[in-house]
Amino acid sequence: MLNNEDFAEEYEAEIITLEDDLGNEKDFEFLDTVEYDGDEYIVLLPVEEDEQNEVMILRVDSLDDQDELYSGIDDEEILQAVFDIFKDRYKDDFDFE
């Protein structure tokens, strides 16, 4: 479980809206950018209360100087490695259960 109440008080949340392949929009709180094995990943927290216990990690692919494409990750080892980096950075700010 991710408890971000204290963390949220220390900074202003950056909310981003992502659109899936079907055109459905969903809001996420941007938590961090993590570099791992030559790739860049973003760590997001769903804004909807019923989904706030799970973070989403997406790979960032730059399309040009202004646009980025975010891709899901199927490799569990990469997901775990990126999440471990995130947890280590924020071990004092979040309660990871």
Residue pairs with C-beta under 8 A, 6 or more apart in sequence:
1 53
1 95
1 96
1 97
2 45
2 52
2 53
2 54
2 55
2 94
2 95
2 96
3 94
3 95
4 45
4 93
4 94
6 93
7 90
7 93
7 94
10 93
13 29
13 30
14 29
14 30
15 27
15 28
15 29
15 30
15 47
16 27
16 28
16 30
16 44
17 25
17 26
17 27
17 28
18 25
18 26
18 28
18 44
18 70
19 25
19 26
20 26
26 46
26 47
26 48
27 46
27 47
27 48
28 44
28 45
28 46
28 47
28 56
29 44
29 45
29 46
29 47
30 42
30 43
30 44
31 43
31 44
31 45
31 55
31 86
31 90
32 42
32 43
32 86
32 89
32 90
33 40
33 41
33 42
33 43
33 60
34 40
34 41
34 42
34 43
34 57
34 82
34 85
34 86
35 41
36 78
36 81
36 82
36 85
37 78
37 81
39 59
39 60
40 59
40 60
41 57
41 58
41 59
41 60
41 73
41 82
42 57
42 58
42 60
42 70
43 55
43 56
43 57
43 82
43 83
43 86
44 55
44 56
44 57
44 58
45 52
45 55
45 56
46 52
46 54
46 56
55 83
55 86
57 73
57 79
57 82
57 83
57 86
58 70
58 71
58 72
58 73
59 70
59 71
59 72
59 73
60 68
60 69
60 70
61 68
61 69
61 70
61 71
62 68
62 69
63 69
73 79
73 82
87 94
87 96
